[in-house]
Amino acid sequence: MIRYIKSICLFIIFLQAHAAFAQIKVSKVDKKSIPKSTSYKGYIINAVRFTDNEGDHLVITTETGVSDTKGGEDGRDAELYAYLYNMKGNEAQLNWQTYDFVKDCPVDLEAQYIPNTFAITDLNKDGKAEVWLMYKTLCAGDISPGEMKIIMHEGSKKYAIRGQNKVRVVENQYDGGKYIFDEAFKNGPIQFKNYAQELWKKNIWGPKN
């Protein structure tokens, strides 16, 4: 009986330790506190530091905003970046980078992260963080849906959903809203797919300007 009780106690301690280990500690980083060993383009939208079972990391997401196309052509450009650095103290080593853009657009142009969608999670409780990015790009001169994407990284593995936001063309007539999971999402943990579907559903109309 005593041996049984000891076994139960040890099992409970193991579960508590595992749960504590799996928690991801995330803190916001002020622009002035970003180590000089990093490099990024554009204006910072999010900057956070977090620790998981692979170590200490820094994530930076940026937008360049809209600018005239280089070379004097009649168009405008906009770019989006995201960077994950592995940190050792204040020394940073780039782990992965994402990049998307709209180039030489002569009409309405958008390239922006969707507010309140950036997140650091551990949905499958394995101690390895998931980094979520969601954004929209558009070059159109009429009422049209833009391209919308969810990009998620777990460690160095990338997951993606690609589709369009939804727009009302005329009363009771809509366009866009559909999306496609890539193979990583299709074959990955169900928690990832469920979270991504809810994120898309919540933001199907794109950024609320």
C-alpha positions as CSV (number, residue, x, y, z in Angstrom):
1,M,0.0,0.0,0.0
2,I,2.8,2.4,1.0
3,R,4.6,1.5,-2.3
4,Y,1.4,2.3,-4.2
5,I,1.0,5.7,-2.5
6,K,4.6,6.5,-3.3
7,S,4.1,5.6,-6.9
8,I,1.0,7.8,-7.2
9,C,2.9,10.7,-5.5
10,L,5.8,10.4,-7.9
11,F,3.5,10.3,-10.9
12,I,1.8,13.5,-9.7
13,I,5.1,15.2,-9.2
14,F,6.1,14.1,-12.7
15,L,2.9,15.6,-14.2
16,Q,3.4,18.9,-12.4
17,A,7.0,19.1,-13.5
18,H,6.1,18.4,-17.1
19,A,3.3,21.0,-17.0
20,A,5.6,23.6,-15.6
21,F,8.3,22.7,-18.2
22,A,5.8,23.0,-21.0
23,Q,4.8,26.5,-20.1
24,I,6.1,29.1,-22.5
25,K,7.3,32.3,-20.9
26,V,6.8,35.3,-23.1
27,S,7.7,39.0,-22.6
28,K,7.4,42.0,-24.8
29,V,10.7,43.7,-25.9
30,D,11.0,47.4,-26.2
31,K,12.7,48.6,-29.5
32,K,15.6,50.1,-27.4
33,S,16.2,46.7,-25.8
34,I,16.6,44.8,-29.0
35,P,20.2,43.5,-29.2
36,K,22.5,45.1,-31.7
37,S,23.4,41.6,-32.9
38,T,20.0,41.4,-34.7
39,S,19.0,42.9,-38.0
40,Y,15.6,43.7,-39.4
41,K,13.9,45.8,-42.1
42,G,10.8,48.0,-41.6
43,Y,8.8,49.2,-38.6
44,I,8.4,46.9,-35.7
45,I,4.9,45.6,-35.2
46,N,5.7,42.9,-32.6
47,A,8.8,42.1,-30.6
48,V,8.8,39.4,-27.9
49,R,11.2,37.2,-26.2
50,F,10.3,33.7,-25.0
51,T,11.8,30.6,-23.6
52,D,10.9,27.0,-24.5
53,N,12.7,23.6,-24.3
54,E,14.9,24.7,-27.3
55,G,16.2,27.7,-25.5
56,D,15.7,31.5,-25.4
57,H,14.3,33.2,-28.5
58,L,13.4,36.7,-29.9
59,V,10.7,37.2,-32.5
60,I,10.4,40.5,-34.5
61,T,7.6,41.2,-37.0
62,T,7.8,44.3,-39.2
63,E,6.0,46.2,-42.0
64,T,7.7,48.6,-44.3
65,G,4.5,50.6,-45.1
66,V,3.8,51.8,-48.6
67,S,6.5,53.4,-50.7
68,D,7.0,54.4,-54.3
69,T,8.4,51.7,-56.6
70,K,12.2,52.2,-57.1
71,G,13.2,53.2,-60.6
72,G,10.6,55.9,-61.2
73,E,7.8,53.5,-62.3
74,D,4.2,54.4,-61.7
75,G,3.6,52.0,-58.8
76,R,4.1,51.4,-55.1
77,D,5.6,48.7,-52.9
78,A,5.0,47.2,-49.5
79,E,6.8,44.4,-47.6
80,L,6.3,42.3,-44.5
81,Y,9.0,40.5,-42.5
82,A,9.2,38.2,-39.5
83,Y,12.4,37.0,-37.8
84,L,13.1,34.4,-35.1
85,Y,16.5,34.7,-33.4
86,N,18.0,32.1,-31.0
87,M,19.4,34.0,-28.1
88,K,22.5,33.4,-25.9
89,G,22.5,36.4,-23.6
90,N,22.4,39.3,-26.0
91,E,24.0,37.4,-28.9
92,A,21.5,36.5,-31.6
93,Q,21.6,33.9,-34.3
94,L,18.9,33.9,-37.0
95,N,16.8,30.7,-37.0
96,W,14.2,31.6,-39.6
97,Q,12.8,34.5,-41.5
98,T,9.5,35.0,-43.4
99,Y,9.0,37.6,-46.2
100,D,6.0,38.6,-48.3
101,F,5.3,41.7,-50.4
102,V,3.3,43.6,-53.0
103,K,5.4,45.1,-55.8
104,D,4.8,47.9,-58.4
105,C,1.1,48.3,-57.5
106,P,-0.6,51.3,-59.3
107,V,-3.9,51.0,-57.4
108,D,-5.1,50.3,-53.8
109,L,-2.3,48.6,-51.9
110,E,-2.3,46.7,-48.6
111,A,0.4,44.7,-46.8
112,Q,-0.2,44.4,-43.1
113,Y,-0.4,42.0,-40.2
114,I,-3.9,41.5,-38.9
115,P,-4.2,43.0,-35.4
116,N,-4.3,40.7,-32.3
117,T,-3.4,37.6,-34.3
118,F,0.3,37.3,-33.4
119,A,0.7,34.7,-30.7
120,I,3.2,32.3,-29.0
121,T,1.5,29.1,-28.0
122,D,2.2,25.5,-26.9
123,L,-1.0,23.9,-28.1
124,N,0.3,20.3,-28.0
125,K,2.0,20.7,-24.7
126,D,5.4,19.4,-25.9
127,G,7.4,22.3,-24.5
128,K,8.2,23.6,-28.0
129,A,6.6,27.0,-28.9
130,E,4.5,27.7,-31.9
131,V,4.8,31.2,-33.4
132,W,1.7,32.4,-35.2
133,L,1.6,35.1,-37.9
134,M,-1.5,36.3,-39.9
135,Y,-1.5,39.0,-42.6
136,K,-3.2,40.3,-45.7
137,T,-1.8,41.6,-49.0
138,L,-3.8,43.3,-51.7
139,C,-3.3,45.2,-55.0
140,A,-6.7,46.0,-56.5
141,G,-8.6,48.9,-58.0
142,D,-12.1,47.6,-57.1
143,I,-13.8,45.8,-54.3
144,S,-11.9,42.5,-54.3
145,P,-10.7,40.1,-51.6
146,G,-7.0,40.2,-50.8
147,E,-4.6,37.4,-50.3
148,M,-4.6,36.3,-46.6
149,K,-2.2,33.9,-44.9
150,I,-1.6,32.2,-41.6
151,I,2.1,31.2,-41.1
152,M,3.1,29.2,-38.1
153,H,6.5,27.9,-37.0
154,E,7.1,25.2,-34.5
155,G,10.9,25.2,-34.1
156,S,12.2,25.2,-37.7
157,K,9.1,23.6,-39.1
158,K,6.7,25.8,-41.1
159,Y,2.9,25.5,-41.4
160,A,0.8,27.6,-43.7
161,I,-2.8,28.4,-44.7
162,R,-3.3,30.4,-47.8
163,G,-6.6,31.9,-49.1
164,Q,-8.5,35.2,-49.3
165,N,-10.4,37.4,-46.9
166,K,-14.1,37.9,-47.4
167,V,-15.7,41.0,-48.9
168,R,-19.2,42.2,-49.6
169,V,-19.4,43.1,-53.3
170,V,-23.0,44.2,-53.2
171,E,-25.9,43.7,-50.8
172,N,-26.3,39.9,-50.1
173,Q,-23.4,39.1,-52.5
174,Y,-19.9,38.2,-51.1
175,D,-16.6,37.1,-52.5
176,G,-13.5,35.3,-51.0
177,G,-13.2,33.7,-47.6
178,K,-11.9,30.3,-48.7
179,Y,-8.5,28.8,-47.7
180,I,-6.3,25.8,-48.1
181,F,-4.2,24.0,-45.5
182,D,-0.7,23.0,-46.6
183,E,0.6,19.4,-46.0
184,A,2.2,20.3,-42.7
185,F,-1.1,21.4,-41.2
186,K,-3.0,18.5,-42.8
187,N,-0.5,16.0,-41.2
188,G,0.2,17.9,-38.0
189,P,-1.4,17.8,-34.6
190,I,-5.1,18.4,-34.6
191,Q,-4.7,21.2,-32.0
192,F,-2.8,23.2,-34.7
193,K,-5.5,22.8,-37.3
194,N,-8.3,23.6,-34.9
195,Y,-6.6,26.8,-33.7
196,A,-5.8,27.9,-37.3
197,Q,-9.5,27.4,-38.3
198,E,-10.7,29.4,-35.4
199,L,-8.2,32.2,-36.1
200,W,-9.3,32.3,-39.8
201,K,-13.0,32.4,-38.9
202,K,-12.5,35.2,-36.4
203,N,-10.5,37.3,-38.9
204,I,-12.2,36.3,-42.2
205,W,-13.0,39.9,-43.0
206,G,-9.3,40.9,-42.8
207,P,-7.9,43.9,-40.9
208,K,-10.4,46.3,-39.5
209,N,-9.0,49.7,-40.5
